[in-house]
Amino acid sequence: MKKILVATEKPFAKEAIAAIRKVVEDAGYTLALLEKYTSKTELCNSIADADALIIRSDIVDKEVVEAAKNLKIVVRAGAGYDNIDLEACTKHGIVAMNTPGQNSNAVAELAFGMMLYMARGGFDGGTGTELRGKTLGIHGYGNVGRYIGKIALGFGMKTYAFRRTSMDEIIKAEGIIPLSKAEDIYKNCQYVTLHIPANEQTKKSINYDLLSLMPKGATLVNTARKEIIDEESLLKMFAERPDFKYLSDIEPACKAEIIEKYSKRYFFTPKKMGAQTLEANNNAGIAAAQQIIDFFEKGDVRFKVN
């Protein structure tokens, strides 16, 4: 009987675990849990006899991979997978997957929640602004970006999108204005929301050259990855542009300086929480479990990332 390990430093909700367990046990497999662990040693010990692994933001590096003697597949319950050492997985014959789209609505709603919070001055009782009639740029028109677009149109925002691989006709059909260059997003939009992965091409790519193009009343929203921001540029924007605001689901390394100098021009969630909804927990966890079953039973590698 195959063993599927769910290893989560930040556990799934109880309802999600119940749903995952049903998928796993209905297929005749065994489910094991490692929750709130505090060391890599615990993870390595627990994974030693697992055939499959489900994680969230947990790190699966070379050491973890080498400890997993029976492992055939690891699934990241979420879209980003930069926490998995893909090279090590490939070397050891382990398939790595993500669950694209399962957290998308939750992330999109968080992005808008942060925008509303900042537009209304942190709900401090003062006079704020409205989102209606403002310009919004979606940098990265994937699963999350498409949900962002739908919500933005509901708010009455003039909405633009840039995607590195063109899908202009689809973007237009969804009521969004496609742009051919990333720079055009920043030139045209008071609000820019980031939905790109962290890789060698994108790390520190959100820099001063782009940010300085933004019009008056600029607000940058990051629910993607910390690494895509050039933090020197971020601090330069804060210093030079009193109108600039930064909202992030990932606390920057320069957080202390921003808090000290730029009151009411930032908001950071206490931990990454784009996917922290009951629905997203259920969706991503169930999808991860089902992908593992389909992999073993049908050889399905549709969401393979290595």
C-alpha positions in Angstrom: 0.0 0.0 0.0 1.5 3.3 -1.1 2.1 6.0 1.6 1.3 9.7 0.9 2.8 12.1 3.3 1.4 15.6 3.9 4.3 17.6 5.3 3.3 21.2 6.2 5.1 23.5 8.6 1.9 25.7 8.2 -0.8 23.0 8.2 -3.8 22.8 6.0 -7.2 23.5 7.6 -8.9 20.5 9.3 -11.6 20.5 6.6 -8.9 20.3 3.9 -7.1 17.4 5.6 -10.4 15.6 5.9 -11.0 16.1 2.1 -7.5 15.0 1.3 -7.8 11.9 3.4 -11.0 10.9 1.7 -9.4 11.1 -1.8 -6.3 9.2 -0.6 -8.1 6.4 1.3 -10.9 6.0 -1.2 -8.1 5.1 -3.7 -6.7 2.5 -1.3 -3.6 4.5 -0.2 -2.4 5.5 3.3 -2.2 9.1 4.5 0.5 10.3 6.9 0.7 13.8 8.4 3.7 15.8 9.6 2.4 19.2 10.8 4.0 22.2 12.5 7.5 20.5 12.3 10.4 22.6 13.4 13.4 21.0 11.7 14.6 19.6 8.4 15.5 16.4 10.4 11.9 15.8 11.2 11.0 16.1 7.6 13.8 13.8 6.4 12.8 11.2 9.0 9.2 11.3 8.0 9.7 11.1 4.3 12.1 8.2 4.4 9.4 5.6 3.5 6.9 7.8 1.7 5.9 7.1 -1.9 4.4 10.6 -2.5 4.7 14.0 -0.8 2.3 16.9 -0.6 3.7 20.3 0.6 2.8 23.9 0.8 5.6 26.4 1.1 7.9 23.8 2.7 11.4 23.4 1.4 12.3 20.3 -0.5 16.0 20.6 -1.2 18.7 18.2 -2.2 19.1 16.9 1.4 15.3 16.2 1.7 15.2 14.5 -1.7 18.2 12.2 -0.8 16.4 11.2 2.4 13.3 10.1 0.4 14.3 6.6 -0.7 10.9 5.6 -2.0 9.6 8.9 -3.2 8.2 9.0 -6.8 6.3 12.3 -6.8 6.1 15.6 -4.8 3.2 18.0 -5.3 3.3 21.6 -4.2 -0.3 22.6 -3.2 -0.2 25.9 -4.9 1.1 27.6 -8.0 4.7 28.6 -7.1 7.3 25.8 -6.9 10.6 27.6 -6.3 10.7 25.8 -2.9 11.4 22.5 -4.7 14.9 21.6 -5.9 13.8 20.5 -9.4 17.3 19.4 -10.4 17.6 17.1 -7.4 14.1 15.7 -8.1 15.0 15.0 -11.7 18.3 13.4 -10.8 16.5 11.0 -8.4 13.6 10.2 -10.8 11.1 12.1 -8.8 8.2 13.9 -10.6 7.6 17.4 -9.2 4.2 19.1 -9.8 2.2 22.1 -8.7 -1.6 22.7 -8.7 -2.0 25.8 -10.9 -5.2 27.7 -10.6 -6.5 26.3 -7.3 -5.5 29.3 -5.2 -6.1 31.9 -7.9 -9.4 33.5 -6.7 -8.1 33.7 -3.1 -5.0 35.5 -4.2 -7.0 37.9 -6.4 -9.4 38.7 -3.6 -6.5 39.4 -1.2 -4.9 41.8 -3.8 -8.1 43.8 -4.0 -8.6 43.7 -0.3 -5.2 45.3 0.1 -5.9 47.9 -2.6 -9.2 48.9 -0.9 -7.5 49.1 2.5 -4.8 51.5 1.1 -7.2 53.5 -1.0 -9.3 54.2 2.1 -6.3 55.2 4.2 -6.2 52.1 6.2 -9.8 52.7 7.4 -8.5 55.4 9.7 -11.6 57.6 9.5 -10.1 60.1 7.0 -11.0 60.8 3.4 -9.8 58.1 1.0 -10.2 57.5 -2.7 -12.2 55.0 -4.8 -11.0 52.3 -7.2 -13.7 53.0 -9.7 -12.3 54.9 -12.7 -8.7 54.2 -11.8 -6.2 52.4 -14.1 -5.0 48.9 -13.1 -2.2 47.0 -14.8 -1.9 43.2 -14.5 1.7 42.2 -14.9 1.4 38.5 -15.6 -1.9 37.4 -17.1 -2.1 33.8 -15.9 -4.6 32.1 -13.6 -4.5 34.8 -10.9 -4.3 37.6 -13.4 -7.5 36.5 -15.0 -9.4 36.6 -11.7 -7.9 40.0 -11.1 -9.2 41.2 -14.4 -12.8 40.0 -13.7 -12.8 41.7 -10.3 -11.3 44.9 -11.7 -14.0 45.2 -14.4 -16.6 44.8 -11.6 -15.0 47.7 -9.8 -15.2 49.9 -13.0 -11.4 50.1 -13.4 -9.8 50.6 -16.7 -7.7 47.5 -16.9 -4.6 46.6 -18.8 -2.5 43.4 -19.0 0.9 42.3 -20.1 1.9 38.7 -20.6 5.3 37.6 -21.8 3.8 35.0 -24.2 1.1 36.8 -26.1 -2.5 35.9 -25.8 -3.9 39.3 -26.9 -7.1 37.9 -28.5 -8.1 36.1 -25.3 -7.2 39.2 -23.1 -9.3 41.4 -25.4 -12.2 38.9 -25.3 -12.2 39.1 -21.5 -12.6 42.9 -21.6 -8.9 43.8 -20.8 -6.6 45.9 -22.8 -3.5 44.0 -23.8 -0.1 45.7 -23.9 3.0 44.5 -25.8 5.7 45.7 -23.3 6.0 45.5 -19.5 7.0 49.2 -19.5 3.6 50.2 -20.9 1.9 48.7 -17.9 3.8 51.0 -15.6 3.4 54.1 -17.8 -0.4 53.7 -18.0 -1.5 52.4 -14.6 -1.9 54.0 -11.2 -2.2 50.5 -9.7 0.0 47.6 -10.8 -0.5 44.1 -9.5 2.3 41.5 -9.9 1.6 37.9 -10.9 4.8 36.5 -12.3 7.0 33.7 -11.0 10.4 34.0 -9.4 13.1 32.7 -11.8 16.4 33.8 -13.3 14.6 36.1 -15.8 12.3 37.8 -13.2 14.4 38.1 -10.0 14.8 41.8 -9.2 13.1 42.6 -12.5 10.7 45.0 -10.9 13.2 47.8 -10.6 13.4 51.6 -10.6 13.4 51.8 -14.4 9.9 50.3 -14.4 8.5 51.8 -11.1 9.6 55.4 -12.0 7.3 55.3 -15.0 4.2 55.0 -12.9 1.8 58.1 -12.8 0.9 60.1 -9.8 -0.8 58.1 -7.1 1.2 55.0 -7.8 0.4 51.8 -5.9 2.4 48.5 -6.4 0.7 45.3 -5.2 2.8 42.1 -4.8 1.1 38.8 -4.1 3.7 36.9 -6.2 7.3 36.5 -4.8 9.6 38.6 -2.7 12.5 37.9 -5.1 11.0 39.7 -8.1 11.4 43.1 -6.4 14.7 45.0 -6.5 14.5 46.4 -3.0 17.1 49.1 -3.6 14.7 50.5 -6.3 11.8 50.1 -3.9 13.5 52.2 -1.3 14.4 54.8 -3.9 10.8 55.0 -5.0 9.7 55.6 -1.4 12.3 58.3 -1.0 11.7 60.1 -4.2 7.9 59.7 -4.7 5.7 60.7 -1.7 2.7 59.4 -3.6 4.1 55.9 -4.0 2.6 53.0 -2.0 3.6 49.4 -1.7 1.3 46.5 -0.7 2.7 43.1 -0.3 1.8 39.6 0.8 5.5 39.0 1.4 7.4 41.2 3.8 10.5 42.7 2.1 14.0 42.4 3.7 13.9 46.3 4.0 10.7 46.2 6.0 12.1 47.9 9.0 13.3 50.9 7.0 10.0 51.3 5.3 8.1 51.1 8.6 10.4 53.6 10.2 10.2 56.2 7.4 7.1 55.8 5.3 4.1 55.6 7.6 0.7 54.9 5.9 2.3 54.2 2.6 2.7 50.4 2.9 0.9 47.3 4.0 2.4 43.9 4.6 0.5 40.8 5.7 2.1 39.1 8.8 2.8 36.0 6.7 2.2 34.9 3.1 -1.6 34.4 3.1 -2.8 34.7 -0.5 -3.9 31.1 -0.3 -5.1 31.2 3.3 -8.8 30.6 2.7 -10.8 27.5 3.5 -11.8 27.2 -0.1 -8.2 27.5 -1.4 -7.0 25.1 1.2 -9.5 22.6 0.1 -9.0 23.2 -3.6 -5.2 22.9 -3.6 -5.0 20.0 -1.2 -7.6 18.0 -3.0 -6.0 18.7 -6.3 -2.6 17.7 -5.0 -4.0 14.4 -3.7 -5.9 13.7 -6.9 -2.9 14.4 -9.0 -0.9 11.9 -7.0 -3.6 9.2 -7.5 -3.8 10.0 -11.2 0.0 9.7 -11.5 0.1 6.3 -9.9 -3.0 4.9 -11.4 -2.9 6.5 -14.9 0.6 7.8 -15.4 -0.8 11.3 -15.6 2.0 13.9 -15.5 0.0 16.9 -16.9 1.2 19.3 -14.2 4.8 18.2 -14.1 7.3 21.1 -13.7 10.7 19.3 -13.9 
